[in-house]
Amino acid sequence: MANNKSAKKRIQIAERNRLNNKSYKSTVRTLTKKTLENCEKYKKEPNEDNMNLVKTSLNKAFSLIDKAVKKNVLHKNNGANKKSKINKFVKTALNIK
């Protein structure tokens, strides 16, 4: 256990940051899964509504990944890899070359 005031404060700050980072990472995973689900939905039933679902979920996922990288929750290469993985899946689902 910490003995002085500054060490106790650092413990509190580290815990707060850990929870914030955990929230970001969890949301990134959730949005990634939703984007992949929407791609599968579009593959089964290609129409304009499903296309819009894919695009909006893709934009949300990319936006959150960029914010996480900006706040140093994710390393920039890790964020780029996540975006690349999602984009690759979307391109195959939408048959874009």
N, C-alpha and C positions, 0 to 999 in steps of 0.2 A: 504494500500500500504506500501511496505517496505521502511524504512527510511535510513538504512545504506547499504554500498556497499556489505557486505557479505550476507545480507538478500536478496538483489536483485539478487545476483549471485545464491543463493540457489533456488530462484524461477525459474530462467532460467534453472538450472540443473534439477529440478524436472519436468519441462515441457518437456525437452528433453527426460528424462527417461520415462515419461508417454507415449510419442509418440513411443519410441522404444518398450516398453512393449506392447502397443496396436498393433503394427505391428506383433510382435511374436504371440500374442494370436490369431489374425486374421488369420495368416498363419497356425497355428495349426488347427483351425476350418476348414479352406479350405482343408487342406491335409486329415483331418479326413473324410470330406464329399467325397472327391475324392476316398479314399480307400473304403468307403462303396459303392459308385457307381460302382467301379470296381468289388467288390464282387457280386453285383447284376448282373452285366454284365456276370460274370463268371457263376453264377447260371443258367442264361438263356441259355448261349452258352459255355459249358465247353470245352475249347481247350487250347493249349500251350501258345498262344499269350495272352489270357485273364489271364492265370495263372501268366505269367511274369508281366503283368500290376499290378495285385494285389500285387505281391511280391515287386516290385519296389516302389509302392505307400506306402506300409506298411513300408518299410525301410526308406523312406523319412519322413514319419510321426513320426516314432519312433526317428529318428535322431533329428528332430526339437524339439520334446518334451524334449528329453534329454538335448539339448542345452538350452532350456528355463528354465529347472530346474537348470542347472548349473549356469545360469546368474541370478538366483533368480527372474525370471519373474513368474514362477509357483512354488508352494510349491511341495516338492518331493512327498508327498502323492497324491496331485492332478495330477501330471504327471503320477504316477503309475496307478491311477484310469483311466485316459484317455487311457493309453496304454492297460490296461486290457480290457476296453470296446471295443477297436478296435480289439484286438486279439481275443476276444470271438466271435465277429461278423465274422471275417475272418475264424476262425476254423469251425463255423457252415456252412459257405458258401462253404468251401473246403471239408467238411465232414471229418475233422481230429479229432481223439479222443485223 
